[in-house]
Amino acid sequence: MVFPQTEIGTDPGALAAFARAAEDLGFAHLLVYDHVLGAVPRGGRWLGYTYKDAFHEPLVLIGYLAGITERLVLATGILILPQRQTALVAKQAAEADVLSRGRLRLGVGVGWNDVEYEALGENFRRRGARLDEQISVLRALWTREVVTFTGRFHRIVEAGINPLPVQRPIPIWFGGESEAAMRRIARLGDGWILGGTLLTPHERHAQVTGGYPAMVEEFREYLRSAGRPADAVALERRVAVSAGPEKWATTAEEWARIGGTHLSLSTMNAGLATPDQHIAAMRRFRETVR
């Protein structure tokens, strides 16, 4: 399930009810989107989300949900990592993994909103290079008591986080569909979170020239180039509840056929006005696709 960030509201009871319903219905994981700041649109640019869209902070929310669920994998999808301090994310993620007894999955990416980078004091233009180095730093901090690391963006001298996470290391998944993103995922990723409702230019091109099967085949070429087997990286795709039962079924069938490992349902942007309506939509989907 995709956690309906922008539509579920702020009642803690509703947040808990949604997560418990997902677990009770047999969903495997809950995917939480991320934005720190919403901006006012500038110069006619499409921002996807603005200051009017509500976003619960992912790792704080996951800490809360860890205490009221037992089996759900709690996943960020995606945490915009290069606009954050790496050691702090390592500490927060380790804590969330401890509190959830090893149920955290950290999905990361570079993001697209330069307004957030500016406000958080990070360089938007260097976000790809910084992300590459951040992955090494995170994995070192999650697996070793004492770390010494010197890179382009990080310097750690004989220091470490305590407590360490249950998972050592925590699985790192990536979003993004550009060639640069796909090559990075092929080299470094445990999983790939593909888009489903908001299409990037690369996705639009892929849909015209072969759709998701073409994207997955292209990605497997990058895996081969990186010296990794074709099944080394888990594959997740989203489907919108507004697409309807026929599309749910055909999407699930196609995704399984081409080697997809995870499928998430988004109940947002379907005219659902209350948390109970989101839960009811989740139930209809589960009954249909089961």
C-alpha positions in Angstrom: 0.0 0.0 0.0 1.0 3.6 -0.6 0.3 5.7 2.5 -2.1 8.4 1.3 0.1 11.2 2.5 -1.8 14.2 1.0 -5.3 13.0 1.7 -5.4 11.1 5.0 -5.3 14.2 7.3 -3.6 14.6 10.7 -5.7 12.5 13.1 -3.3 10.0 14.7 -6.1 7.5 15.1 -6.8 7.6 11.3 -3.1 7.1 10.5 -3.1 4.0 12.8 -6.3 2.7 11.4 -5.0 2.8 7.8 -1.8 1.0 8.7 -3.6 -1.7 10.7 -6.1 -2.2 7.9 -3.3 -2.7 5.4 -1.7 -5.3 7.7 -5.0 -7.1 8.5 -5.8 -7.3 4.8 -2.4 -9.1 4.1 -0.5 -6.3 2.4 3.3 -6.8 2.7 4.5 -3.3 3.0 3.5 0.4 3.4 5.2 2.9 1.2 5.6 6.5 2.5 6.3 9.5 0.2 8.5 12.4 1.3 8.7 16.1 1.0 10.0 18.5 3.7 8.7 21.7 2.1 6.1 22.5 -0.4 6.7 25.5 -2.6 4.7 28.2 -4.2 4.8 27.5 -8.0 7.3 29.8 -9.7 7.3 31.0 -13.3 4.7 28.5 -14.6 6.8 25.5 -13.5 4.9 22.3 -12.7 6.0 21.2 -9.2 3.9 18.1 -8.8 3.2 19.1 -5.2 3.0 22.5 -3.6 2.7 24.0 -0.2 -1.0 23.1 -0.1 -0.2 19.3 -0.1 0.3 17.7 3.3 3.2 15.4 4.0 3.9 13.6 7.2 7.6 13.3 7.9 8.5 9.7 6.8 10.8 8.5 9.5 8.9 10.0 12.4 5.7 8.5 11.0 7.4 5.1 10.6 8.5 5.3 14.2 4.9 5.7 15.2 3.6 3.0 12.9 6.3 0.6 14.1 4.6 0.6 17.5 1.1 -0.2 16.3 1.9 -2.9 13.6 3.7 -6.2 13.8 4.3 -7.5 10.2 4.2 -4.6 7.7 7.5 -3.7 6.1 7.6 0.1 6.6 9.2 1.8 3.5 10.2 5.3 2.5 9.4 5.8 -1.2 11.4 7.9 -1.7 13.4 9.8 1.0 15.2 12.6 -0.8 18.5 11.7 0.6 21.0 14.3 -0.8 19.1 17.2 0.9 19.7 15.6 4.3 22.7 15.0 6.6 23.9 11.5 6.0 24.9 10.5 9.5 21.6 11.9 10.9 19.6 9.8 8.4 21.7 6.7 9.4 20.9 7.3 13.0 17.2 7.9 12.4 16.9 4.9 10.1 18.7 2.6 12.6 16.3 3.7 15.3 13.3 3.1 13.1 14.6 -0.4 12.3 15.2 -1.1 16.0 11.7 0.0 16.9 10.1 -2.0 14.1 12.2 -5.1 14.9 13.9 -5.0 11.5 11.0 -3.9 9.3 12.4 -0.8 7.7 13.1 -0.4 4.0 14.9 2.8 3.0 13.9 4.0 -0.4 15.9 7.0 -1.6 16.4 9.3 -4.5 17.6 12.7 -5.7 14.2 14.5 -5.9 13.3 17.3 -8.2 12.4 20.3 -6.0 15.4 22.7 -5.8 13.4 24.9 -3.4 13.8 22.2 -0.7 17.5 21.9 -1.3 18.0 25.6 -1.0 16.0 25.8 2.2 17.9 22.8 3.7 21.3 24.2 2.8 22.3 21.6 0.2 23.5 21.8 -3.4 20.8 20.8 -5.9 23.3 20.4 -8.8 25.5 18.0 -6.9 22.7 15.7 -5.7 23.5 12.7 -7.8 27.2 12.6 -6.9 26.4 13.1 -3.3 23.8 10.3 -3.3 26.4 7.9 -4.6 28.7 8.6 -1.7 25.9 8.7 0.8 25.1 5.0 0.1 28.6 3.9 1.1 28.5 6.0 4.3 25.1 4.7 5.3 26.1 1.1 4.9 29.3 1.6 6.8 27.5 3.2 9.7 24.9 0.5 9.8 27.3 -2.4 9.8 30.4 -1.2 11.8 30.7 0.0 15.4 33.4 2.5 14.4 33.8 4.1 11.0 36.5 6.1 9.4 35.5 7.5 6.0 36.9 10.3 3.9 35.2 11.2 0.6 34.2 14.2 -1.5 31.3 15.1 0.7 31.9 13.3 4.0 34.5 13.0 6.7 34.1 10.7 9.6 37.0 9.8 11.9 36.6 6.9 14.3 32.9 7.4 15.1 29.7 5.3 14.9 26.1 5.1 15.7 24.7 3.2 18.7 22.4 1.3 18.6 23.1 -0.3 15.3 20.0 -1.4 13.3 18.6 -4.9 13.4 19.2 -5.3 9.7 22.9 -4.8 8.9 22.7 -3.2 6.5 19.1 -1.8 6.1 17.9 -2.5 2.5 18.3 0.5 0.3 15.9 0.9 -2.6 15.9 3.7 -5.2 13.4 5.7 -7.2 14.0 7.3 -10.5 13.7 6.4 -14.2 16.4 8.4 -15.9 19.4 6.6 -17.4 21.7 7.9 -14.7 19.2 6.7 -12.0 18.9 3.3 -13.5 22.6 2.8 -13.8 23.0 3.9 -10.2 20.4 1.4 -9.0 22.0 -1.4 -11.1 25.3 -0.7 -9.3 24.1 0.0 -5.7 20.5 -0.9 -5.2 18.6 -3.6 -3.4 15.4 -2.6 -5.1 13.9 -0.2 -7.7 10.7 1.7 -7.1 9.2 2.6 -10.5 6.6 5.3 -11.0 3.0 4.6 -11.7 0.9 7.7 -11.5 3.2 10.6 -12.1 5.1 9.9 -15.3 8.6 11.2 -16.0 9.7 12.0 -19.6 11.6 8.7 -19.6 8.5 6.8 -18.6 6.4 8.5 -21.2 9.0 7.6 -23.8 9.1 4.0 -22.6 5.4 3.6 -22.7 5.4 4.6 -26.3 8.3 2.3 -27.2 7.4 -0.8 -25.1 6.1 0.3 -21.7 7.3 -1.2 -18.4 8.6 -4.4 -20.1 11.0 -2.3 -22.1 12.1 -0.3 -19.1 12.8 -3.5 -17.1 14.8 -5.1 -20.0 16.8 -1.9 -20.3 17.5 -2.0 -16.6 18.6 -5.6 -16.8 21.2 -4.6 -19.4 22.6 -2.1 -16.8 22.6 -4.9 -14.2 24.7 -7.1 -16.6 27.1 -4.2 -17.2 27.5 -3.8 -13.5 28.3 -7.5 -13.1 25.1 -8.3 -11.2 22.6 -11.1 -12.0 19.2 -10.1 -13.5 17.3 -10.8 -10.3 19.8 -9.0 -8.0 17.4 -6.0 -7.6 13.8 -6.2 -6.5 11.3 -4.4 -8.7 8.3 -2.4 -7.4 5.6 -0.7 -9.5 2.5 1.3 -8.4 -1.0 1.1 -9.7 -3.8 3.7 -9.0 -7.1 2.7 -7.4 -8.8 5.1 -9.9 -7.7 2.9 -12.8 -10.3 0.3 -11.8 -10.5 -3.5 -11.4 -9.6 -4.5 -15.0 -6.5 -2.4 -15.0 -5.5 -3.6 -11.5 -5.7 -7.2 -12.7 -3.8 -6.7 -16.0 -1.1 -4.6 -14.3 -0.6 -7.3 -11.7 -0.4 -10.0 -14.4 2.0 -8.1 -16.6 4.2 -7.1 -13.7 4.5 -10.7 -12.5 5.2 -11.9 -16.0 8.2 -9.6 -16.5 9.7 -10.4 -13.0 8.2 -7.7 -10.9 8.5 -8.5 -7.2 6.3 -5.8 -5.5 3.1 -4.0 -6.5 1.8 -1.1 -4.6 -1.7 0.5 -4.7 -2.2 4.2 -4.4 -5.6 5.4 -3.3 -4.8 9.1 -3.8 -6.2 11.3 -6.5 -9.4 9.2 -6.7 -11.8 11.6 -5.0 -11.8 9.8 -1.7 -12.7 12.2 1.1 -12.1 10.3 4.3 -9.7 7.8 5.8 -12.5 5.2 5.9 -13.0 5.6 2.1 -9.3 5.0 1.5 -9.5 1.9 3.7 -12.6 0.7 1.7 -10.8 1.2 -1.6 -7.8 -0.8 -0.2 -10.2 -3.6 0.7 -11.8 -3.7 -2.8 -8.4 -3.9 -4.5 -7.3 -6.7 -2.2 -10.4 -8.7 -2.9 -10.0 -8.2 -6.6 -6.3 -9.0 -7.0 -6.1 -11.7 -4.4 
